[in-house]
Amino acid sequence: MQSLTKDISHVLLALFMVALSLATTSCSKLVTSTLVEPTVGNLQKQTDLDLVCEGAPAYLLMIDSMIASAPNDKALLRIGSQAYAAYTGALTECGAPTGRILAIADKARLYGTTLINHLLPSAGASRLDELDRELARAKKSDVSSLFWGSLAWLTWIQQQQGAPAAMADLVAVEKIMTRLLALDETFQNGALHLFFGGLLATRPAMIGGNLEGSRQHFERALTISNSSFLLIQATYAETYARLTLDKQLHDRLLKEVVDFPLQSAPESALSNAIAQRKAARLLEEDYFAE
């Protein structure tokens, strides 16, 4: 494993040097489409979670350097948001130190909010009425950038453990996700329904929580994804099933995740590997033991 990680790091370092040299020319769009985007696509197809946790930093360094050379490039910011959000999730399941996870989540938030602000200048300024007006003008072509930017921002929020500033940010993220759901509910295997399923399950009823609404969102997400995006089942079990004390549903969902053949959904391999690691951990907790 260590030797393989070194090999990947060397390859990524070489790619980084090539990208850095090209980024200083007028070829940044070409580099993004022909080098960086295929690399992030390949990263998402990896099934070895530990390998990703150990080998991804060189790739992230490449992204950081390219964004530093073109800080307003929306395509690069989207890729940075996507990569750092995914890496935060991987590190969490790899058991990385909290400080390391927080540092990566901070970078995810930086790229995510910068990307969002290009389309929604009011998102990070607590001007919620103006944000509503900006969102009303959003188009389906904006969904990808706004989703990945919001996911990166949400990654940071989740690491803040309920801090007031993070909860204030969640208001803006929820508004964005609500608009995206209306524009394209099927985006990224139903991930928007996944977001609302988890949110409605964990939020107290007095401030908008709704267990039946949560269940409906999770079930819709499973339908859209054909049950092949395993973070849906893992989150469904950890939130709704545990809060409703439904052990049968809980165990069925998690065992479905553990038994899923990763090669049958290669485009979601990394997120599914994260979900499998999480599902195994949740089953080991024996949450319903008396």
N, C-alpha and C positions, 0 to 999 in steps of 0.2 A: 504493500500500500504506500509506504513512504517513498519508494523508488518511483512508483507510478505518479504520485503527486508531484515529485520533482520534475519528471518528464513533462507533465502538463504545464507546470509553472514556467518551464523553459520555453515551451511553445507559445504560451500566452505572453511571455516577456518579449519574444521575437515579434509577435503580432503587435504588441504595444509599441515597439520601436518603429515598425513600419508605419503604423497609424500615426504616430507622433510626427514622423518626418513628412508624411503626406498632409497632415492637418495644418502644417505651416504654409501650405500652398493653397490654391483655390479649389482643392479637390475634396473638401470635407464631406460634401453630399455624396460623392462617389464612394468615399471610404465608409460612410455610414451605411449605405445600401449594399455594398459588396463585401464588407468585412465585419462591421460591428453588429448589424442586425442578424446576419447568419450565425454569428457567434453566440448571441443571446438566445437565438432559437435552438442552437445545439445544447446550450447550457440547460434549457428547459427540458431537454430530452434525456438528461442524465438520471440514472436510477440509483447510483451509488451516493448516498447522502453524505457520508463521511468524506468521500473524495471531493465533493463539491465544497464542503466546509473548509477543507484544507487547501484546495487548489484554486478557488475563485478569486482570492485577493489580487493576483496579478492581472486578471481580467478587469476587476474593478478599478485598478490603477490606470489601465488603458482608458476606461470610460472617463475617469476624473480628469485625466490630462486632455482629452479631446474636448470636454465641456469647458475646461479652463481656457482653451484656445477659441472656443465659440460659445460663450455663456448664454446666448439667446437662441441657440439652435434648438427648436422644439423637438425635432426628431431625436437628438442626443439626450435632451432632458427626459423624454419619454423612456428611452432605453435605460438611462440612469435610474429613473424612478422604479422601473420594472425590475432591474437587476438588484438594486439595494433592498427593495421590499422582499424579493425572493430569498436573498441571502440572509436577511434578518430571520425569516421563518426557518431556514435551514439551520442557522446557528442555535436557535432556540431548542430544536429537537436534537442537535448534536451535543447539547450540554455545555455550550460555551459560557465563559464568565459573564456575569451581568453587565459589567462595565464595557466589555467588547460588544455585546448586543446593543447596548444603549448608543454607543458611538456609531454603529452602522445604521441604527434607526434614525439618528440625528441627520445623517447624510441623506437617507431616504426622504425625510421630511424636507430638507433643503431643496432637493431636486423636484420633489412633488409639488411643493407650494410655488416654486419658481415657474414651473410649467403651467400650473393652474392660473397663476396671475397673468399670464400672457392672454388667456381667454376670458378670465373672470377677475378683473382687477380688485373687486370688492371682497373677494373670498377671504383674504387674510386680514382685512381691516375692520372687521366687526360691523360693516355697513350692510346688514342683512336685507333691508328693503331694496337697496340697490342691487344686491346679489340676486334677489328674486327676479328683478328686471333683466339682469344680464343672462340668467339661466333661461328665461323665457325666449331669448333670442338664440340660444344654443341649438345646433343642428346635429343630425345623426353623424355627420362627418367629424364632429368634435368628441364623440363618445370615447374613442380610444385614448386620446390625450387626457381627457378629464377623468376617465376611470383609473388609468395608471398613476396619474398624479394624486388622485384621492386615495388610492390604495397605499401609496408610499406615505402619505400624510397619516392615514389610519394606522399604519405600522408603527409610527412614532407614538400616536395616541395610546395604542394598546400597551406600550412599554412604560407609560407614565403612571399606571396604577391609580387612576381616578383623580389625578391632580387637577385643581380647578381650571388652570389654563388649558389643559388637554380637553376637558369636558366642554369648554367654550368652543374650542376648535371643532369638536364633534358636531356641533350644531351646523356649522358650515358644510362639513363633509356630508351630513345627512341630507341637507338641501340639495347638494350636487348629485348624490346617489339617487334621490327621488326623481330628479329630472332625467337622469340617465336611464332609469327604469322605464320611464314613459317613452323615451326615444328608442330604446333597443333592449328589451328585457332578456334577449337571448345572448347578449354579448358575453364572451369568455365563459361559455358553458353554464350560463345562469348565475354567474358570480354576484350579480346585483341582488337576486333573490336570496342568495346565501348571506349577504350582508344584512338584509332586513330580517331574515330568519333569526340570526344570532342576536341582532339588536333588540328585537321585540321580545325575545325570550329572556334576556338578561336585564332588561330595563324594568323597574318597578311599575306596577299597574297605574299608580297615581300620577306617573309622568309619561304615560303612553305605552307602557308594556302591554303585550297582548299575546298570550300563549297560543290561542287559536290562529291568530294572524301569523305568528311565527311558524306554526306547523304548515300552514298553507304555502308560505314562501319556501320552506324547505322542500315540500313535496313538488312544487312547481320547478324548483331548481333541479331536482332529481329527474323530472320528466325532460327538461330541456337538455340536460347533460347525458341522458340515457344511462344514468347512474355510473358514469365513467370518470367523473371529477370528484375524487374521493374526499376532498376537504369538506364537501357538502355533508356526507354521511358522518364524518368525524365530528364536525361542529354540531350537527343535528343531535348526535348522541350526547355530547358534552354539555350542551345547553338545554334544549327542550326536553330530551328524555330524562335527564337527571332532575330537572326542576319539577317535572310532572311525576317523578318516581316511577317511570315506566321502564322497568328492568328488561322486559322482553324486547322492546324496541331498541333500547340502549345496546344490548348485547348483540342483537341481530345486525344492527348497523355497523358496529365495530368489527364483528367477525367478517362481514361482507368486505370491509376495507382490507383487513389482513389477508383474506383469501384471494383478493383481486390480482390477476396477472398483469403486471405493469406493462409488459410488451404489447398488450392489446390497446393501449391508449398512449402511443409514444409522444404525442404533442403535450401531454400533461404529466409526463413521467416524473419530473422533479417534484411538482406539487403533490403527486400521488405518493411518491416515496416519503415525503414529509408526513402526509396523512397516515400512511401505514405505520411509521415510527410512533406517531401520536396515538393511534388506535391501540397499538400493543401496550403502550404506557397506561392508557386509560383502563384497559382490561385488567392489567396487573394491580391497579388501585383497588379493585373489588369494592367499588363505591357503595353497593347495596348490601354489603355484609352486615349482619346484625351484631 
